[in-house]
Amino acid sequence: MKILSIAILLCLLSQDSIMAQKQNNLPLIPLPEKLIIGNGNFEINESTVLFSHDENALKDLNFLQSYIVDRYNITLKATIGSSQKRSVFVKRNSSMKPDEYTLNVDSMNIKIEGGTGAGVFYGIQTLIQLLPAGRTTKLSVAAVEISDQPRFSWRGMHLDVCRHFFTVKEVKKYLDYLAMYKMNVFHWHLTDDQGWRIEIKKYPKLTEIGGYRNGTLIGHYSETPERYDTIRYGGFYTQDEIKDVIEYAGTRHIQIVPEIEMPGHALAALAAYPMLACTPGPFEVGKSWGVFKDVFCPSELTFNFLQDVLTEVCELFPGKYIHIGGDECPKDRWKESSFCQELMKKEGLKDEHELQSYFVQRMGKFLQTKNKKLIGWDEILEGGIAEDATIMSWRGYAGGVTAAKQKHDVVMTPTAYCYFDYYQSASPNEPLAIGGYLPLNMVYRFEPVADVLTADESKYILGTQGNIWTEYIDTWKKLEYMAMPRMAALAEVAWTKKELKDYDGFARRLSSHTKLLSFLNVNYSKAFYDISTRVTPNGSRGINVELLCNYPNGQIHYTTNMSEPNATSPVYTSKFNFDQSMMLKAALFEGRQMKGNVFSQKYLVNYATGKEVTLKDQPDPEYSKGGAFTLVNGIVGNLPWNGNDWLGFQKTGMDATIDLEIVREITQVNVDVLNDSVSWIYPPASIEVLVSEDNIEFVSVGKLNSNEIKKSGRLTSLKFAKRSARYVKVVATTKGKIEAGAPGAGNDAWIMVDEIQVN
């Protein structure tokens, strides 16, 4: 009897495993809440009829009808009536939650129910993902039972059209991608230093002058000397074009949140109307990237101007949110302005941060008169948050946590997880990006609700959003490349319940889903196929290196002799042990076809490699991959900076002690540090090396100041007379606050530390 029970249990477990595999093979993103795979399928052909109960519900089918005509050249009749055999039937069900839907497919019918038009639309999007990813006259849909609803109400994507402009047609295509993944907010960044992109009828110079710049930076912002082209660049959207986009978004149940930047990032507006600044000008539309000192002056003239602008914006956009920016506003001009200083005295404001709060609060009160809600970046917390303001937390979790504890709504969009202008692969073939490193798996593992929030405080987290800043994204194809498939990963973060998320399952579904992206001619990144590694200590004998890949249908081939891997190279079967320096190259193959990029990494083995490291202060959670072991894992971080192999410290600096396990004679310590001021990363103010035999009494063997560190470049080397040591301590201090005029001015500088080598 016991043997029989075990057999039944194993059978059931096997069935569950098969079912889970089937679910993960369906190309559905985001993953539905409840999914049961049935038997058979339903075939859509020209005899299939689309039904609904009433006119409103019938409108919900227009998208599906148009999609099938456009993609498969099959024309389906849509009519009012009840479900019949061989039909697709949609229904709005008021007993369901607004965004909730069900999708039932069997061999006779397809039925979709939703709480509102949005719910029905999401069911249709799921159905579309089940359709064949290729031209055919027979559309076979797998039998399924799905009941589904989103985790978060705010599921957004941002697009900066100021640094580089995108046409109405391209913006609409971007909205199509949001719709495909059931995202419901489009954050449209319409004004900045480099261009004013929205027609304001009362102030035509905003687009006539502010909509165009006389050249653009060539190469990366960090390069010296800076180089510029002389090409007049720009564009803007007329109000009629904006209305067209709003209508298009509305049919896809997407709310558009326009962003009109203030008080900073205003150079384009000041070029058009210089009297709005604290200094006389003249001003020029920004040709470079970064932060500019010239900002809106908090005068009545400025407030009247901005109220006029926002009046037209409010009349255009039907959504309840207006984004006013509020980020990266240097206070230099306000400090120098006698008008601003007198205003601060008059209003009882203790500093310029409170002056910014005064500015934001005035705009917030004005928006209330228009029945709109103010939303801004987390800097609007400084000096006091405006009443009823919503915070978009981009500088990590802290701003969002603070706002939620103060009972303000929050959208979580921290750079480490949500900035899709960052590099997504360590491959040298990656196109130029602003910096940072955000691979697909890191996006997927983002959790918008911080652990420190209580259940009540967590209710203020509306959701999450991906941001695409376009300093280095100048074409539609590159925009697609940077957005996809990271948008898919974030969509699942925003929609799917936390307990249902599983990256391996997502990766398997994505491998099928990419067929749909190819069918839609999306220029998605293939970094999904790239090889990654897991490095672990191997006792006193260096490191273990394990090769990883998320693509389920391939085979990894590798070399260790400097040659490029091919389909005849050795097949990877088990992890490597490196007890000496080694160059490893590997690539994923499906048959004889290489997928993705070649992985190439040199592992440097020295006395410190693989040894135990103790940190006095932990790195920032967003830049702590691998923990302290990152400092001795044999990997020197790749450039351009991708964040994968660096520990980030912002306020504390780094104090690391390495246990060499035995007393050794040493003469040199190398520390790999990063200098990337655009990303607020600076070399340490100082680096000191101390040694000890007992981990109690340490003796300094050398100290370098900031100038010496800058001269040495990335790899800071400190040489000294031969010393006996078991413990090596490396102390790196930060430079503190970033000076005025530099990127991130007023914020604490970061130090990024990578490999520590002891010889």
N, C-alpha and C positions, 0 to 999 in steps of 0.2 A: 504493500500500500504506500509506504514511504517512497519507494523507488518510483511508483507511478505518479505521485504528487510532484516529485522533483522533475520528472519528465514533462508533466503538464506545465510546471513553472518555467522550465527552460524553453518550452514551445512558445509560451506567452511572451517571455522576454525576447525571443527571437522575432516574433511578430512585431513587438514594439520597436525593435531595432530596424526591421524592414520598413515599418511605417515611418519612423523618423528619417530614414534614408530617402524614402520617397518624397517626404515633405521638403527635405533639403535640396532635392533635385529639381523641384518646381522653381521656376525663375521668379519668385515673388519677393519683391522688396518694396516696402518694409514687410517683415514677417507678420502675418495675421495673428490675432489673439487666439483663435480656435480654428483649426484646420483638420478636416477629415477627408481623406482621399477615398473616393468610391470606385466602383467598377465601370468600365466602359467610358464613353465620351459622347458629346453632343456635337453634331456637325452643322455649322452655319453655312448656308448656301443661298442662292438667289431666291429660293422659295421661303426662306425664313422670314418671319414677320416680327417687327418690333411693336410691342403693345405697352400701353399705360392706361391708367384710369381717367386722367383728366389732362387738360392743356398744360398745367404746370409740370406735371410728371412727364408729359410728352417731351417738353423742352429738355429734360434730363437726358433723353436719348439722342439728342441732336449731335452731341460730341461723338458718341459711338457710331452713329450712322455716317458722319463725315469721315471718321477715322478709317472705317472699313472701305469706303469708296476711295479715299486717297491712297491707302496702303495696298489694297488688294483688288481694286477696280470691281468691287461687288456692290451693287445697289440694292439696299434693303428698304422695304416699305415700312413706314412708321404710321401707326394709327391708334385711335382711342378704342379701348375695349377691354375685355378680360383675357386672361391667359388662355391660350389654346395650344394644341399639340404642335410641336416643332416651332416654338416661338421663344423670343426673349421678352420677358415681362418685367417692368419696373414699377415700383410702388413707393410712395411716401407714406411712412407709418408714424403718426404723431406720438405713439406710445414709446418709441425708441428715442435715445439721446440724439441730439442734432447731428453729430458726426458719425454716429454708429451705422453700420450696414450689415446685411447678410447677403451672401451669394450662394445659391444652390444650383448646381449643374448636374443633371442626369441625362440619360439617353434621349429623353423626350422634350425637355424644356430647360431654359435658363431663367431663373427668377432672382431679381435683385430688389431688396427693400432697404430703405434708408430713413433715418429720422427726419431729414430735410433733404433739399436738393443737393446739399454738400455730401450727405451720407450716401445718397444714390450715386453721385458722381464718383465717390471713392470706390464704391462697388464696381462701377464701370471700369475704373482704372485697373482694378485687380483682374477683371475679366480680360482686358486688353493685354495684360502681361501673360495671360494663359494662351493667347492666340499664337499661331505659328510665327516665328521670326524669319519670314521670307515670303516672297510672292507665291501665292497658290490660289486656286479656285475652291478648295475645300478647306474650310477653317475648322479643324478638329479641336475641341476643348475638353480637357480631362474632367471627369466627374469629380466634383468636390462639394463639401459643405463647409462654408466659412461664415463665422460670426466675428466681427471685428470692430474695434474702436480705438481712438488714439490715446496715448498716455498724457501728452501735453497739448494745450490749446494753441501755443505759439510754436509753429514749425516753419522756420523761415530761412530765406537766403537773401543776401545782400549783394548789390552790384554797384561799384563805383564807376560812373560814366564821365567823371571829371578829368582824371589823369589821362584816360583814353576813352573816346566816344564810341558808342555802339548805336546802330540804327534802330528804328522802330521794328523792323523785321527781325533783327537779331534779339532785341529785348523780348519780343513775342516768343521766339524760339526758346529763350531762357525760361519764360513762364511755362512753356510746354513741359520742360524738364521738371520744374517744380510740381506741376500738376501730376505728372507720371508717378512721383513719389509721395503724393498726398500732402505736400507742403502747402501751407495756406497763407504765408506772409512773404511779400516781396518788398524788401527795404531798398529803396531807390535813392542812391546818394547823388544828389543833383547839383550841389554847389560845393566849391572848394577853391583853394588858391590857384589851381591850374585851369579852371574853367567854370563858367556859370551856364548851366544847361537847360534851364526852364524859362520860357517866355513869361515875363511879367509886363503886362500891357502899360501899366503906369510908369514903368522905368525901362524904356526900350534899350538904353545904353548897357544894361546888364548883359544882354546877349549880343548887341552890336559890337561892344568893346570887350566885355568880360567873357564872352563866349569863345574867344580866340586868343592864342598865344603866338608869339613870333619866334618860335623855335622850341625844341625839346631836348632834354638831356640825352646824350648818347652813352650807352654802357651803364654801369652800376653807380649809384649815388656815392659809394665809398671810394671810387677811383679818383686819383689825383694825377694830373690836373683834370678838372671837369671839362667835358667836351659837349658841344651843342650843335645841332643842325640849325639851319636858317629857314626851315619850312613853316609857313603859317599853318597852324593846326587848330581845329576846333569843330564846333557844331552845337546845335541846341534843338530842343523839342518845342514846337509850337504848342499852344494850348489845345488846338484841335487834335494834334498827334497824341498828346497826353490823354485826352478824353478817349481816343481810340484804344490806347493801351489799357486804360482803366476798364473799359467795356470788355476787352479781350480777357483781362484778368478775372473780371466778374463772372464770366461764363465758365471759368475754371475754379471758381470759389476761392480766389486768392485776393486778400486784402493788400493794397499797396500802401506802404508807409513812406512818404516823401521825406527826405532829409535836406533841410536848409541850414547850413553850418553857421554857427555864431557862438560866442563872440570871436573866436579864432577861425583859422582857415578861410579868411575873408578877402584875400588879396585880389581875386577876380572882381569882386564887388567894389573894392576900393579903387581899382583901376578905372572903373566906370564912373564912380561917384566919390572922388577923393575927400570931399568934405565930411564923410562919415568916419574918418580916421582921427587919431589924436595928433598927428603931424600933417603938414600941408601936402606931402607928396612931391611930385607925381609918383604914381605907382604903375607897375607893369604886371600883367597876368603872369603867374609863376611858370617858369620854364624848367625848373628843377623840382625835386621832391623834398620832403622833410617838413620842417616847421618854420614859419616866418614870423618875425617880431611884430609886423604891422597887423593890427586887429581892429575890429569895430570899437569906436569910442562910445562909452555909455552915456551919450548925450540925448537930449530930447529929440534932436534931429534924427539920430540913429534909431531910436525907439519908434518914432513915427514912420520912418522908412520901413523898418522890419515889420511893423504892424500892417502897413500897406501890402508888403510882399506876402505875408502870411494870410491876409484876407483873401487874396487871389488864390493862394495855394489851398486854403480851406474850402473855397468854393469849387475848386477843381476836384479834390480828392474826397470821396464819400466816407472813407474809413475814419475811425475815431482817433487815430494816433497821428501826431505830427512830430517828427524827429528834429531837434534843434542842435544836434551835435554836442557842443560843450566841451570837447576834448582838446588837449594840446594847445591851450591858449597861453602864450607867453605873457607875462605881466610887465615886461620892460617898458613899453610905451605908457602904460597906466602909471607906473612908478615915476616916470619922467614928466607926466602931465600935471600941471597945476590944477586944471579943471577936475581931473580924477581925484586928486588929493583933497580938494575942497568938497567934492561930492561925498567922499568917504567921511569927512568930518560932519557934514550936514546930516548924513543918514546914520551916523554912529557905527560905521564899519571899521573894524580894527585892522584889516589888511586887505590886500588885493584879492585874496581868495573869497572873502566875504563880498567884495565888490562883484566878482563873477556870480556869486550866489544871488545877489541883488538883481543882476542883469537877467539871469535865468528865471528867477521868480517873477519878474515883471512880464516876461514873455509867457510864462505859464499861466498867469492870471488873465492875460489877454486871450490865450487859447481857450480858456474856460468860457469866455464870453461867446466863443464860436462853437461851443459844445464839443471841443476837442481835448484830447489828453496829451500832455507833453511827455515825450520820451527822449532821453539823452544818454550819452556815454557816461561811464561811472565817475568821471571828473566832476559832474554836477553835484556829487555828494560833498565836495570840498566847500567849506564855508557855510554849509547848511543846505539841505535838500529842499527843493520847491514842493509846495503842497500838491499832493496827488500825482507827483511825477513818477514815471516808470524808469527804471535803471537798466541800461544795457551794459553788463559787466564784461569788459574786454581785457582788463589788466589782471587776469587771474580770477580766482573765486572771491577775493576779499571784498570787493565792492558789492557784489551780489549778496554776500552773507550779511554785510552791514545793512544794506537796504531792506532785505527780508526781515531782519530783526527789528527794523524800524517800521515794519508793516507796509512797505512799498513793494509794488509788483516789480519783478525782475525777469529779464531775458538773459540767460547765460550764454556768453559767446567768447570765452577766454582764448587768447592767441594760441596757446599750446595745443588746442584741440579744434579750433573753429576758423583759423585763418588759412584759407585755401590758396593764398598767394605765396605760401611757403613751399619749399621743395618737398616733393613726395617720394623721392628716390635719392639714394646716395650715388647713383650712377653719374659719371662725368658727362653722359649724354643728355642730362636734364637741361631743358632750356633755362635761360637766365631768370632768376627769381629774386625777391627782395631779401631772402635769407630764411633762417629757421628750417625746421624739418618736421613735417607732419605726414607720415605715411598713413595708409588706409587703416591699418589695424589700430593706430592710436586714435584716429577719429572715432572708430567704432567703440572703443573702450571708454569714451568720455561719459561721465555720469554728471548730469546737470545739477543734481541736488547734493549739496555738500553734506558730509556726515555730521557736521557740527550743528546743523539746523534741527530744531524740534519738528514734530509732525505738523503743528500749527504754523510754524515759520516756513516750512516747506511748501505750504499752499500758495505762497507768494511767488514761487518759481513758475512763471508762465510756460517756460519751455526754453528752446535753444535756437540758434541761428548760425549759419555759416557765412563768412564774410570774404568777399573777393575785392581786394584793392588792386587797381590796374596800373600802377606805375610801370610794371614790366610785362603787362599783358596788353598788347597793341593790336591783336587780331582776334576775330571770332574763333578761329581754330585753336588758338592758344588758350582762349577763355574756356572752351570746351575741355581742353586737355587738363587745365588746372582744376576745373570743377568736377569732372567725372573720372572715376566713380566715387570720389569722396562725398559728393552730394548724396549718393545712395546710402553710404554708411551713416551719415548724420541723420538722414530721413528715418532710418531704423532706430537710432538713438531717440529721436523725437516722438516716434509713433509707438513703438513696441514696448511692452512692459519690461521692466528691468530684469525680472526673473526669467523671461523667455529668451533674452539675448544670448547668443552663442556665436563667437567669431568664426569658429570652424564651420558651423552650419551656414553662416552668412557667406563665407568664402565659397562654399560649394554652390550655393544658390547664385552667387555673382558669376561664377564660371559659366553657368547657363544663361544668366541674364545678359551677359555681354553680347550674345547673339542678337538680342533685341536692339542693343545699342548700335551694333554694326548695321542692322537692318534700317535703323533710323539715321544712318550716316553720321553718327556721333564720333568725334575725334577724341575718344577717351584715352586716358593714360594706361599704358600696359605695365606700369610699375607693380601692378597686382601680381604679375608673374615673376617678379624679381626674387632672387635668393636672399634670405636673411640668415642671421646666425644667432646661436645661443652659446655664450662663452662662460665656462665655469672653472673654478680652481681645480688643479689636479695635485693636491698635496704639495710636496716639495719639488714636483717635477713639472712646473710650468702650468699650462692651461689645456682644457678640453674645448674643442670647437665642434659644435653641432650645426649642420646645415638644415635650414627650414624653408618650406615653400607652402603657400596656401592653395596652389592649384592641384586638384586631386588626380588629374589624368596624365601627369608627366613624370619624368625621370631626371634626376640630377646627375650631370657628368662634371668631373673636376680635373684640375691639374695642379701640381706643386712644383713644376719645373719652368715657370715663367711663360709657357706656351698658352695659347688661347684654347679653351675647351671646345670640343666638337662632339658629334654623335658617337665617335669611336673612342673617346677618352674614357678613363675608368668611371664606373658607375658608383656613386656614393651609396654606401650601405650602413656605415656606422660612424660615430663621432671620431675626430682626430685628437691625438695628444701631441702637442707641440712643446718640446723641452728645449728648443732652439728657435731662433728667428726663422720665419717661413713665409713665402708668398703663396697664397691660396687663391685660385680662380675657379669659378663654377658657373654653370648655367642650367636652366631648365629646358628639357627637350620633350617634345611630343612626337614620337617616332624619330625622324631625322631633322625635324624642324625645331629651331631654337625659338623659345618663347621669352619675351622680355629682354633684359640687359644681362651682360656678363657681370657677375659678382667678382670683385677683385679686392683683396685685402692683404696687406703685409702685417704679420704679427711679430712684434718685437719682444723678445724674451731677454730679461735681465734679472738681477738679484731680486727686484721687487715684484716681478710678474707672478700673479696668482697668489700673492701673500695676503695675510689678513691686514685690513686697514681699519683704524678707529678714527671716527670724526668727532670733534668736540661739538660742532653744530651741524645739523643735517641740512642738506641742500633744499632749495625750494621744491615742493612736491611736483611742480610741473616740469622741472628739469632735474630729475633724480633717477633716470632710468638706470637700473643695475646697481643703484646705491653706491656705497664706498668702493665696491669692487671695480667700478668703472675706471678708477684711477690706476689700476694695476692689471687690466685685462689684456694688455698687449696691443691694444688698438689705439692708434693715433687718429683722432677725429678728422673726418674728411672736410675739405673745403671745396666750394663755398660752404659756409657754416650750415650744418644740417641738424645740430642739436642732439643727434643720436648717441654720441659718445662723449658727452660733456656733462659735468655737474654744474648747476647754476646756483650762485650765492649772491644775494642782493644786499642784505644788511649786515650779516654776521661775518662775512669773509670765510676763508677756509682754514681749518686747523686739522691736519691729517697726520696720523702716526702709523707708519708701516712697520710690521714685525717681520724681519728678515729670517726668523726662526733660529738662526745661529749667528754668532759674532763673525763678521766679515770685515776685510780690509776694503774700504771704499774711498774713492777720490773725486766722485762727480755725481751730481743729482741734476736731472733735467726735468723741467716742468712745462707742459704744453698749455699755453693760455691763449685766449682769443681776443682780438681787437676788432670790433664791429660796431662802431658808434651809432650807425643807423638803427641798430637793434638795441641800443642802450647798453652795449657791452664794451667795457674798457679794460685795458691791462690792469693788473693789481697795482695799488699804490706802493706796495713793497712785497718782496718774497724773502723769507728767511728760512734757512735750513739748520736744524739742530739734530744732534746725534746723542745716543745713549746706549749703554750696555745693559742697563737694568730697568729701563722704562720709568725711572724715578728722577735721576739727575741728568738733565740735558745740557749739552754744550753747543753754543752756536758756532757753526763753521763758515758762515757767510750770510750776507744780506744784500739784496739788490734793491735800489730805489726805482721809482717809476720811470725815470729817464733811461736808466740802464736796461730796464725790462723792454721799453719801447724800441731801443736800439737793437736788441737781440732778436726781435721779431717774435714769431709764435713760440718757438722752442727756446725757453729761457734756461740757459745752462750755468750752473754754479760749480766751479772747480775749486778744489782745496787740497791741502797736503794730506797724505794718506792717514786715515783715521780708522780705529777699530769701533765697530758699531753693530748692534743687533736691531736697534730701533732708530728709525729715521723720521723726524717730524718736519713737515713742510707747512709754514704759516703764510698765507696770502691775504692781504688786507684790501678792502675796496677803497675806491677814491671818494666815496660818499655821494653827495648830491651832484647831479649833472649841471654844469654851468649854463647860464642863460645863452640862448641862441643855438644851442646844440640840440640834436634830436632827443626828446625826452626831458628837456630842461626842467629842473625842479624835482625830478624823481631820483630815487636812489639808483646809482649805477650798478650794473651787474658785473660780476666776474664769472667767466666760464673756464673751468679747469678740466684738463683731460689727463692724459697719461703722465704718470710720474715714473721716471726711470732712474735706477740706482746702479752705478757701476763702480 
